[in-house]
Amino acid sequence: MKLLHLDASVLGDHSVTRQLTGAIVARWQAHVPGLEVTHRDLDAAPIPHLAGSVLGGTDDMERARGEATLQQFLEADVVVVGAPMYNFGIPSTLKAWIDRIAVNGRTFRYTANGPEGLARGKRVVVATAAGGVHGGQPTDFVEPYLRQLFGFLGISDIEFVRADGIGLSPEHRAKAIDTALAALPEPLRKAA
Ligand SMILES: Cc1cc2nc3c(=O)[nH]c(=O)nc-3n(C[C@H](O)[C@H](O)[C@H](O)COP(=O)(O)O)c2cc1C
């Protein structure tokens, strides 16, 4: 089984989402023998914005890098995504990754009956954290966006681990992290 681990936080060792994705991946490693983990740090090694030269095919190196990013996603059985809330949405580095994996004809296509996701059969686990409390609120553009995006690609098996209110107080931060860590998804249930 292949697991793709993505982090996007700019806060390094102080990052909440990095702590949560690390715990999620460690849990998978403890339960799934032979698990192949690939870690991609989108902060340390950001993917360039999608540009016209990539889509137009004039930048061969960038196109090859985009194809490798897409292949890495297609090959993954499980994708663990660290998605901190920055300015109410996901970090732009994570969006740059999404722009390379949402590809017409590869991970989705349009049909007479509407759009069809082509990346079925994967499981996605998202760890998200926010300074304020946004879960289930109209101010949250992280969880609804990622549900829409992965659902559009054909992935309905998506779970969220949330740590809200990180900025309220040190006590609140510690409690939100503990609560999130106590409710990590089970690695070995049948994928939907
Ligand atoms: C650039 C930046 C933008 C942020 N924007 C928001 C925001 O819009 N709403 C919010 O509640 N918290 C916001 N925060 C707080 C983060 O969501 C919070 O620090 C969270 O822990 C981020 O996850 P991380 O620790 O993994 O980076 C922001 C933090 C940073 C660094």
The ligand as an SDF file (V2000), in Angstrom:
LIG
                    3D

 31 33  0  0  0  0  0  0  0  0999 V2000
   -0.4310   33.2340    7.0850 C   0  0  0  0  0  0  0  0  0  0  0  0
   -1.4260   32.7990    8.1190 C   0  0  0  0  0  0  0  0  0  0  0  0
   -2.7750   33.0540    7.8890 C   0  0  0  0  0  0  0  0  0  0  0  0
   -3.7250   32.6390    8.8320 C   0  0  0  0  0  0  0  0  0  0  0  0
   -5.0460   32.8510    8.5820 N   0  0  0  0  0  0  0  0  0  0  0  0
   -5.9700   32.4280    9.4740 C   0  0  0  0  0  0  0  0  0  0  0  0
   -7.3620   32.6050    9.2180 C   0  0  0  0  0  0  0  0  0  0  0  0
   -7.7920   33.1260    8.2000 O   0  0  0  0  0  0  0  0  0  0  0  0
   -8.2340   32.1630   10.1550 N   0  0  0  0  0  0  0  0  0  0  0  0
   -7.8250   31.5610   11.3190 C   0  0  0  0  0  0  0  0  0  0  0  0
   -8.6760   31.1850   12.1220 O   0  0  0  0  0  0  0  0  0  0  0  0
   -6.5150   31.3530   11.5660 N   0  0  0  0  0  0  0  0  0  0  0  0
   -5.5830   31.7620   10.6800 C   0  0  0  0  0  0  0  0  0  0  0  0
   -4.2680   31.5610   10.9180 N   0  0  0  0  0  0  0  0  0  0  0  0
   -3.8630   30.7580   12.0990 C   0  0  0  0  0  0  0  0  0  0  0  0
   -3.5940   29.3290   11.6730 C   0  0  0  0  0  0  0  0  0  0  0  0
   -4.7400   28.7420   11.0800 O   0  0  0  0  0  0  0  0  0  0  0  0
   -3.1360   28.4940   12.8570 C   0  0  0  0  0  0  0  0  0  0  0  0
   -1.8900   29.0160   13.2940 O   0  0  0  0  0  0  0  0  0  0  0  0
   -2.9700   27.0180   12.5470 C   0  0  0  0  0  0  0  0  0  0  0  0
   -2.3150   26.3960   13.6260 O   0  0  0  0  0  0  0  0  0  0  0  0
   -2.1970   26.8190   11.2440 C   0  0  0  0  0  0  0  0  0  0  0  0
   -1.7990   25.4710   11.0690 O   0  0  0  0  0  0  0  0  0  0  0  0
   -0.2530   25.1160   11.1790 P   0  0  0  0  0  0  0  0  0  0  0  0
    0.0780   25.3680   12.6490 O   0  0  0  0  0  0  0  0  0  0  0  0
   -0.1230   23.7120   10.7950 O   0  0  0  0  0  0  0  0  0  0  0  0
    0.4910   26.0530   10.2660 O   0  0  0  0  0  0  0  0  0  0  0  0
   -3.3060   31.9760   10.0080 C   0  0  0  0  0  0  0  0  0  0  0  0
   -1.9340   31.7370   10.2200 C   0  0  0  0  0  0  0  0  0  0  0  0
   -1.0110   32.1310    9.2880 C   0  0  0  0  0  0  0  0  0  0  0  0
    0.4460   31.8480    9.5220 C   0  0  0  0  0  0  0  0  0  0  0  0
  1  2  1  0
  2  3  1  0
  2 30  2  0
  3  4  2  0
  4  5  1  0
  4 28  1  0
  5  6  2  0
  6  7  1  0
  6 13  1  0
  7  8  2  0
  7  9  1  0
  9 10  1  0
 10 11  2  0
 10 12  1  0
 12 13  2  0
 13 14  1  0
 14 15  1  0
 14 28  1  0
 15 16  1  0
 16 17  1  0
 16 18  1  0
 18 19  1  0
 18 20  1  0
 20 21  1  0
 20 22  1  0
 22 23  1  0
 23 24  1  0
 24 25  2  0
 24 26  1  0
 24 27  1  0
 28 29  2  0
 29 30  1  0
 30 31  1  0
M  END
$$$$
